Structure formats: C-alpha cells, structure tokens
Amino acid sequence: MNIGFCGLGRMGAAMVARMLDQGQKPVIWNRSADKAKPLIERGAIWAASPADVAAKSDIVLSILIDDHAVREVYEGKNGLFSGNVAGKLFVEMSTVSPELPQALAKAAKAKGAALLECPVGGTVGPARDGKLLGMAGGDAGDFARAKPVLDLVCRKVEHMGPNGAGAAMKLAINLPLSVYWETLGEAVSLVQGFNIPPAKMMEMFGESSGGINGLKVRGPAVVATLETGKLPPQGFTIDGVRKDLLIMMDWAKHQGVKLPVLERALECYDQASRDGYAQGDNCTVMFHRLEQGKKKKS
C-alpha cells in the first residue's frame, strides 16, 4: 500500500523516520513544512495539503495535537476528506475524545472510505524504534487491513472494539500514569533527609509493587535528576498531560462518572505548569512536588 502521513510533531516525525528505516517512502504533510525537510532528504515525498496526501495514498495515518487540529486536517478546506477518497483507509492516532473518531468514522463512511483509530502508548524513543503500543478501534476488517502498516511502528497492536474503544483505552492508560508521577514525588518526599542514593531508591520502587512499567523507561532519567538537579529531557510534556486530563474529565462527564483522583491530579499539573514546568517532561511533576516541599520547609 502507498502510505500517507499527516502531522510531523516529535511523535509523527519519529514514526515516519521508522517507516523510512523499513524501506517505505510515505507521502507526508505538516502545517510547518520545515519539519519535513530531514524526512524528505531521506526519501519521504512531500504533499501540498492533506487532500494531496489522501489522493496519493491508499492508507493515511495522522497524529496531531488535539481534537481541533484533527478536525481541521480531516474536514477543513483541502482536508483529507475534501476529495474523492472512496476505498481509502484512514488511521487516526492522536490522543483525543472517543467521540471524535466515532464522528470521523461516520464522515469517512459517507465518502465511501473507512476510518480506524489507533492511539499509541510510548514516546519518541519507542516511536523511533518501532516499539509503540497500539490500541485500535473500528471495524475488524479495517484493522486487519491496517495492521501491516501499524506493525512498522508498534511492537504490539490490538483491536479493542468499535470506533471510540481505542481512544477510551488510551485515556484509561494515561490516567494512572499521570497520577503516578505526582504520587512518586510525594513518596520520595517521605524519605528525604536519609541520604538514600537515588539509584538504590528507584531500584527498590522498581522491584516492589510501588513501581510501574514507566520506571523501566524513565527511571534512569529520574535518578539523574535526583542526583544532579538537572531536569530530564522532554518526552511528553506537562501541558500535554493537562490536555489529556481535560479530555478525560469531559469523557467522564459524558459517561456520568466522577473521578476525584483525576480532578486532584489535574490541579497538581496545572500548578506545575503555572510554576514554569509547562514544557517539561511529564515526570517532572514529581520534581515540582519535591520543590514545593523544600519551599514549605524553608
């Protein structure tokens, strides 16, 4: 299949680079054309608009910043759905409200096309190495059709159910992870003053039920920050987490459920953003918590 790709932020660019490594030559588009230059130099094909991507591709993947950007790229002027797209398959991979892929799937069907959602777990490193975790929602036949392409960037991709199920699963996974970084900061504050080496501390968390899979990836960065005071490199930002938590809040209201831990976590991330950590890696919320504790002591 001819592959198209819209959205060359840090995740999108890493995924396209992975496809190029695998011998693919995807047709690409991004709102800022300069981000495409390194990929074009490696063999990717530039398209003038999302509509141009759709015209030149059998399957189009997209990963964008939020619901508004997704709607604009799909349904705006010169958007993916603006031309003749009969028979084409679209795979929307952003972290968005479950209602959005449901609406886009209906719009795609009306045009004789199909839409699968497949948000992914993982950051830039796993995207570059083809080790993302995919959560697909949509028709089972569309999933089977898309899977060979998704396998280029995912170590594992599963069909979760109808449109909306993948988006809901991604939100569900992001919630405990977001809460964890705040609670880890609170937990570390309990042992401050005993001079426990950070590496040993993180080893104990990782070996116990107090650890999560995220420590396997971010644990070394956490140790380095505790040792040096230098914040870890950006993976997924504090403001990115805030965006996801707000989507979760809206979806919870839609489902008629109350999520008090989520509400408190959002307050913590909001405060970290206001205090200058907005573009810091999501795990830096724990260091914001530790800094808050130091200020109260002094």
Secondary structure as GFF3:
##gff-version 3
##sequence-region A 1 298
A	DSSP	beta_strand	3	6	.	.	.	ID=ss1
A	DSSP	alpha_helix	10	21	.	.	.	ID=ss2
A	DSSP	beta_strand	27	29	.	.	.	ID=ss3
A	DSSP	three_ten_helix	33	36	.	.	.	ID=ss4
A	DSSP	alpha_helix	37	41	.	.	.	ID=ss5
A	DSSP	beta_strand	45	46	.	.	.	ID=ss6
A	DSSP	alpha_helix	50	55	.	.	.	ID=ss7
A	DSSP	beta_strand	59	62	.	.	.	ID=ss8
A	DSSP	alpha_helix	67	75	.	.	.	ID=ss9
A	DSSP	beta_strand	89	92	.	.	.	ID=ss10
A	DSSP	alpha_helix	99	110	.	.	.	ID=ss11
A	DSSP	beta_strand	114	117	.	.	.	ID=ss12
A	DSSP	beta_strand	120	121	.	.	.	ID=ss13
A	DSSP	alpha_helix	124	129	.	.	.	ID=ss14
A	DSSP	beta_strand	132	137	.	.	.	ID=ss15
A	DSSP	alpha_helix	140	150	.	.	.	ID=ss16
A	DSSP	beta_strand	154	161	.	.	.	ID=ss17
A	DSSP	alpha_helix	165	189	.	.	.	ID=ss18
A	DSSP	alpha_helix	198	207	.	.	.	ID=ss19
A	DSSP	alpha_helix	214	228	.	.	.	ID=ss20
A	DSSP	alpha_helix	238	255	.	.	.	ID=ss21
A	DSSP	alpha_helix	260	272	.	.	.	ID=ss22
A	DSSP	pi_helix	273	277	.	.	.	ID=ss23
A	DSSP	alpha_helix	284	297	.	.	.	ID=ss24
###
